[in-house]
Amino acid sequence: MNNDTVSTLSQYIQDNPLAVLSTIDSDGNPHGTTLYVGSDANLNVYFLTKSQTPKYEFMRNHPTIALTFSAEDHQTTLQLTGTVSEVTAPDQGAQAFQVISTIRHKTQDFRLPISRFEAGPYVILKVTVERAALTEYESTNRIDGTSKIEYTA
């Protein structure tokens, strides 16, 4: 795949790290939750959760997930799908932690939402991106006002 496409998508995640994670429970019902996500230059996507959360259990049973990012000031969205896996190798964990530690936010008193409640130990998760689409909505042309960058692994 085009390195410019991967770079553009990775940068979008770095600039807009708040996403909606969509998962499926054991009955096939969809669930969404917001979380902060990081990406490296190769479109390796990482986030933290805790091992006793419903979303973690949902992902263990159904590892195919979707992430949706948006930037209100530019009217853009990035939608990606992929497979999530737990990061257990020390070298991957160090890489993931480095990516997660660069997440930028817009509040002064920032703590990851997951840090605010007890739900077991932290788990680092990696999303292997299978498809992504970055759409920009132009306000100047209401008939055909979108441009799209698409990625398929």
GUKOL-355437 format. One record per residue: residue in one letter; x, y, z negated of N, C-alpha, C in turn. Coordinates in steps of 0.1 Angstrom, whole numbers, padded with zeros to 4 digits, always signed. Layout:
// GUKOL-355437
AXYZXYZXYZ;...
This chain:
// GUKOL-355437
M+0009-0012+0000+0000+0000+0000+0009+0012+0000;N+0004+0023+0005+0011+0035+0006+0015+0041-0007;N+0028+0044-0009+0033+0049-0022+0027+0062-0025;D+0024+0070-0015+0017+0083-0018+0003+0081-0024;T-0004+0071-0020-0017+0068-0026-0015+0064-0040;V-0006+0055-0043-0004+0050-0057+0000+0062-0066;S+0009+0070-0061+0014+0082-0068+0003+0091-0071;T-0006+0094-0061-0017+0103-0063-0027+0097-0074;L-0030+0084-0073-0039+0078-0083-0033+0078-0097;S-0020+0075-0098-0014+0075-0111-0013+0089-0117;Q-0011+0099-0109-0010+0113-0114-0024+0117-0118;Y-0034+0113-0111-0048+0117-0115-0051+0111-0129;I-0047+0099-0132-0050+0093-0145-0042+0101-0155;Q-0029+0104-0152-0021+0112-0162-0027+0125-0165;D-0033+0132-0155-0039+0145-0156-0053+0144-0163;N-0060+0133-0162-0074+0131-0167-0075+0118-0174;P-0069+0117-0186-0068+0104-0192-0080+0098-0199;L-0091+0107-0201-0103+0102-0207-0111+0095-0197;A-0115+0082-0200-0122+0074-0191-0134+0067-0198;V-0143+0062-0190-0154+0053-0194-0149+0039-0190;L-0148+0030-0200-0145+0016-0197-0159+0009-0197;S-0161+0002-0186-0173-0006-0184-0169-0021-0185;T-0176-0028-0195-0174-0042-0197-0188-0049-0196;I-0187-0062-0197-0199-0071-0197-0199-0080-0210;D-0210-0080-0217-0211-0089-0229-0214-0103-0225;S-0215-0112-0234-0217-0126-0232-0231-0129-0225;D-0240-0120-0226-0253-0122-0220-0254-0115-0206;G-0243-0109-0201-0243-0103-0188-0247-0089-0188;N-0249-0083-0200-0253-0069-0202-0241-0059-0201;P-0243-0048-0194-0232-0039-0193-0230-0030-0205;H-0218-0027-0208-0215-0018-0219-0205-0008-0215;G-0206+0004-0220-0196+0015-0217-0191+0021-0229;T-0178+0025-0229-0172+0032-0240-0161+0042-0235;T-0159+0053-0241-0149+0062-0237-0136+0059-0244;L-0125+0060-0237-0112+0058-0243-0101+0066-0235;Y-0090+0067-0241-0078+0073-0234-0070+0063-0227;V-0066+0066-0215-0059+0056-0206-0046+0063-0201;G-0036+0055-0199-0024+0060-0193-0020+0052-0181;S-0012+0058-0172-0007+0051-0160+0007+0054-0158;D+0015+0045-0153+0028+0048-0149+0028+0050-0134;A+0040+0053-0128+0040+0057-0114+0037+0045-0104;N+0036+0033-0110+0033+0021-0101+0019+0017-0103;L+0011+0025-0109-0004+0023-0112-0006+0011-0121;N+0004+0009-0130+0001+0000-0142-0007+0009-0152;V-0019+0004-0155-0028+0012-0164-0029+0005-0177;Y-0027+0013-0188-0027+0008-0202-0036+0016-0211;F-0041+0009-0221-0048+0015-0232-0048+0007-0244;L-0051+0013-0256-0051+0006-0268-0066+0004-0273;T-0068-0007-0280-0080-0009-0287-0076-0017-0300;K-0086-0021-0307-0083-0030-0319-0090-0043-0316;S-0084-0054-0323-0088-0068-0319-0102-0072-0324;Q-0108-0064-0333-0121-0068-0338-0132-0058-0333;T-0131-0053-0321-0141-0044-0316-0149-0052-0306;P-0162-0048-0304-0170-0055-0294-0163-0055-0280;K-0158-0043-0276-0152-0042-0262-0141-0052-0260;Y-0133-0054-0271-0122-0064-0270-0127-0078-0268;E-0138-0081-0275-0144-0095-0273-0150-0096-0259;F-0157-0085-0255-0162-0086-0241-0152-0088-0231;M-0140-0081-0232-0129-0083-0222-0123-0096-0223;R-0122-0102-0235-0116-0116-0236-0125-0126-0228;N-0138-0124-0229-0147-0133-0223-0149-0130-0208;H-0149-0117-0204-0150-0113-0190-0140-0103-0187;P-0128-0107-0182-0117-0097-0181-0118-0088-0169;T-0128-0089-0161-0130-0079-0150-0137-0067-0155;I-0130-0055-0154-0136-0043-0160-0136-0032-0149;A-0143-0021-0152-0142-0009-0144-0138+0003-0153;L-0131+0012-0148-0128+0025-0154-0132+0036-0145;T-0138+0046-0151-0143+0058-0144-0137+0070-0151;F-0130+0078-0143-0124+0091-0148-0130+0102-0140;S-0130+0114-0146-0135+0126-0139-0128+0138-0143;A-0128+0148-0134-0122+0161-0137-0133+0171-0133;E-0139+0177-0143-0150+0186-0141-0146+0198-0134;D-0134+0203-0137-0129+0216-0131-0126+0214-0116;H-0124+0202-0111-0122+0200-0097-0133+0191-0091;Q-0143+0188-0098-0154+0179-0093-0148+0167-0086;T-0141+0159-0093-0135+0147-0087-0138+0135-0097;T-0138+0123-0091-0139+0111-0099-0130+0101-0093;L-0125+0093-0102-0117+0081-0099-0124+0069-0105;Q-0127+0060-0096-0133+0047-0101-0124+0036-0097;L-0121+0028-0107-0112+0016-0104-0117+0004-0110;T-0115-0007-0104-0118-0020-0110-0105-0029-0111;G-0105-0038-0120-0094-0046-0121-0096-0057-0132;T-0085-0064-0135-0085-0074-0145-0076-0070-0157;V-0082-0071-0168-0075-0067-0180-0068-0079-0187;S-0056-0076-0192-0049-0087-0200-0041-0080-0211;E-0039-0088-0222-0032-0083-0233-0017-0083-0231;V-0011-0072-0235+0004-0071-0233+0010-0078-0245;T+0018-0089-0243+0024-0096-0254+0039-0096-0253;A+0045-0095-0241+0059-0095-0239+0065-0082-0245;P+0076-0083-0252+0082-0071-0258+0086-0060-0248;D+0091-0064-0237+0095-0054-0227+0083-0047-0221;Q+0073-0054-0218+0060-0048-0213+0054-0039-0224;G+0055-0044-0236+0049-0036-0247+0056-0023-0249;A+0069-0023-0247+0077-0010-0248+0073-0001-0236;Q+0072-0007-0224+0068+0001-0213+0054+0007-0215;A+0045-0001-0219+0031+0003-0222+0030+0014-0232;F+0038+0012-0243+0037+0022-0254+0043+0036-0249;Q+0053+0035-0240+0059+0047-0235+0049+0055-0226;V+0041+0047-0218+0030+0053-0210+0019+0059-0219;I+0015+0051-0229+0004+0056-0238+0008+0068-0246;S+0021+0069-0250+0026+0080-0258+0026+0093-0250;T+0025+0093-0236+0025+0105-0228+0011+0110-0225;I+0001+0103-0230-0013+0108-0228-0015+0122-0234;R-0020+0131-0225-0022+0145-0229-0037+0147-0231;H-0040+0155-0241-0054+0158-0245-0056+0173-0246;K-0068+0177-0248-0071+0191-0248-0076+0196-0262;T-0074+0188-0272-0078+0192-0286-0066+0194-0295;Q-0067+0203-0305-0055+0205-0313-0053+0194-0323;D-0064+0189-0329-0063+0178-0339-0067+0165-0333;F-0057+0160-0325-0060+0148-0317-0056+0135-0324;R-0065+0126-0324-0061+0112-0328-0070+0103-0319;L-0064+0092-0314-0072+0083-0306-0085+0079-0313;P-0097+0079-0307-0109+0075-0314-0108+0062-0321;I-0101+0052-0315-0100+0039-0321-0093+0039-0335;S-0085+0050-0337-0077+0051-0349-0086+0055-0361;R-0098+0059-0358-0107+0064-0369-0115+0054-0376;F-0114+0041-0372-0121+0031-0380-0114+0017-0380;E-0117+0009-0390-0111-0003-0393-0117-0014-0383;A-0109-0021-0376-0114-0031-0367-0102-0040-0363;G-0094-0044-0372-0083-0053-0369-0071-0046-0364;P-0061-0053-0361-0048-0047-0356-0050-0042-0342;Y-0041-0032-0338-0041-0027-0325-0037-0037-0315;V-0042-0036-0302-0039-0045-0291-0036-0035-0279;I-0025-0038-0272-0022-0031-0260-0028-0039-0248;L-0035-0032-0240-0041-0039-0228-0036-0033-0215;K-0035-0041-0205-0030-0037-0192-0041-0040-0182;V-0044-0031-0173-0053-0033-0162-0045-0035-0150;T-0047-0047-0143-0041-0049-0130-0052-0044-0120;V-0049-0033-0114-0059-0026-0105-0060-0034-0092;E-0073-0037-0089-0076-0044-0077-0081-0034-0066;R-0089-0025-0071-0095-0015-0061-0096-0001-0069;A-0095+0009-0061-0096+0023-0067-0101+0032-0056;A-0109+0042-0060-0114+0052-0051-0114+0065-0058;L-0107+0075-0053-0106+0088-0058-0115+0097-0048;T-0125+0103-0054-0134+0111-0045-0134+0125-0050;E-0132+0134-0040-0133+0149-0043-0146+0154-0037;Y-0154+0161-0045-0166+0167-0040-0164+0181-0037;E-0166+0185-0025-0164+0199-0021-0177+0206-0022;S-0177+0218-0028-0189+0226-0030-0192+0234-0018;T-0183+0235-0008-0185+0243+0004-0194+0237+0014;N-0195+0224+0015-0202+0217+0025-0211+0206+0018;R-0224+0209+0017-0232+0200+0009-0237+0188+0017;I-0235+0188+0030-0239+0176+0038-0228+0165+0038;D-0216+0169+0041-0205+0159+0041-0193+0165+0033;G-0196+0167+0020-0186+0174+0012-0177+0165+0003;T-0173+0154+0008-0164+0145+0000-0152+0141+0008;S-0141+0139+0001-0130+0133+0007-0126+0122-0002;K-0120+0111+0003-0118+0099-0005-0104+0093-0002;I-0098+0089-0013-0085+0082-0012-0089+0068-0018;E-0086+0057-0010-0090+0044-0014-0077+0035-0015;Y-0078+0026-0025-0066+0017-0027-0072+0003-0029;T-0066-0007-0023-0069-0021-0025-0056-0028-0027;A-0055-0036-0038-0042-0043-0041-0041-0055-0031;
